[in-house]
């Protein structure tokens, strides 16, 4: 199962649309995961229409229209792996210990908010993934997104992709 992991798209405030490379990944993915900060429902509608499966949550910049359609936390099991998708996890200092306590029944926690890519595994085995942002790099050197593969209860080939 091929995953596309994105967050902090901020369409149309930071970009008019997702980059073409990200739309290409949407077409290839079995599941698209979006960790919030959409900004307007138009992108949600487009991703729902074009994705084979969409797992998503709202972010702190998302208004009532998006919050009415998306949860604050999305939980799903994909290929035998338990995923949780949420927008905010707080400060990076102590994040691994905090998230391990908050999500003891999760294998992979996908989050956003900082626009800073993150890929670590805690001492309890919880994998933390933040794909950065494909449209708003902030202080990062590039716009980013992630892809991964899930098969037989294992997440593999987690790749951080950069965009020009």
N, C-alpha and C positions, 0 to 999 in steps of 0.2 A: 504494500500500500504506500503510495507516494503522497507526502504531505507538503503543502506550501504553508509557511508560517509567516504572518505579517502582523504589523501593529502600527499605530500612530500614523495613519494614512492622511489625516487632516485634509480630506478633499471636500470642498474646493478651496479652502483657505491657504494651503501651502502648495497645492498643485491642482490643476484643473481635472486631472484624472490620474489613475495609476500609470506608471511607465509601461510601455509596450512589453518589455521583458517580463514584468510581473503578470500581465494578462496572459502571456504565453505559458507561464507556469500555472496559472489558474486552469488553463485548458488541459494541461498534462496531469494535474493533481487529482488524486482520488478524494482527498479531503483538503479544504482550505480552512486554516485556523486564523482568526483575526482577534487580536487582544485589545481592541478598543481604541478610542479616539478616531472615530469616523468623521464626525462633524455634521454631515447631512445624510438623510436616508437614501439619496440617489445612488450612492456607492453600495449601500447594503442591498438595495433592489437589484443592482447590476450583478453583484457577486452571488446573490441567491439565484438569479436566473442563469448564470454562466457556470457556477460551481457544480461539480457532481454531488458534493456534500459540503456544507458550511457549518463550522462550529465557531461561535463568536460570543463576545460580551461587549458591554458598553464601557466607555472610559470617562474620565473626569470632565472632559470637554464636550461630551455628548449630551444633548438636551432631552427633553421629555419625549419627543417623537421616537428617538432611538431607544431610550430606556423603556418605552412601552413595548418594544418589539424584541429586545435583547435582555438577557439576564446580566447581573453584576458578575456572576461566576457561572461558567459553563463546565459541566462535567460530562465526559464521554469516555467509553472504552473503545479503542481502535486496535484491532489486531492483537487483542489480549493485553494491551497497555492502557492503564488508567491515566487519562489526561484531565487536568484542570486548567481552564483558561480564565484569567482575571487581568485587570489592567494594572493595578498598583500593588507593589510589595514593600513600599517604604524605602528607607535608606539602604545603600549597599552594605554598609557596615553591619554585620550581624545577620544579614539576609538569610544565609543558608540555615542557621540555627532556628530563626523565627519561622521560616517557611516549612522546615521539617516538623515543627510543633503544630503549625496551623493546618498542614495538609498530610497527616500521617497515612491516609489511604490513597494517596496519589503517587503515581510513578513519575510523571512529567508535569511540571508546572510551567505553562506558557504565560508570559506577562509582557507588559510594555511600559509606557509612561516616560521612562528616562530617555528614550531614543538611543540608548547605549546597548549595543549587542552584548549578550551574556550567555555563556554556556558552561555551567559547572554542575557537579554532582556532589550532593551533601554526604556527610558521614552515614546518614540513614539510607542512602541510595536514591534520594529524590533528585531528579534531573531538573535543573532550572534553565529555561530558554527564553531569551528576549531577542527578537529578530532585528531590533533597531527600527528604523523607519525608511520606507522606500521613497518618501517624498520630502522629509524634513530632517536633514542630518544634524541640525543644530551645530554642536562643536565637534562632531565626528568627522573623520576624513572623507567619508562617502555615505551615500544612501545605501541601505541594506535590507535584505530579507533572508529567510532561511528556507531550506528544503530538508526533508528527512525521509527515511524509509522505516516502515513498521512491518515486521513479519514475525510470526510465531512468538509473540510476547517480547520482542526485542526492538528497540529503537536503534537504527544505525544510519550511517551516511549523513549525519547532521552536518550541513554545509551552510556557511554564511556567504551569501553572494553580495557583491558590491555592484553598484550602478554608477554610471558616469555622472 
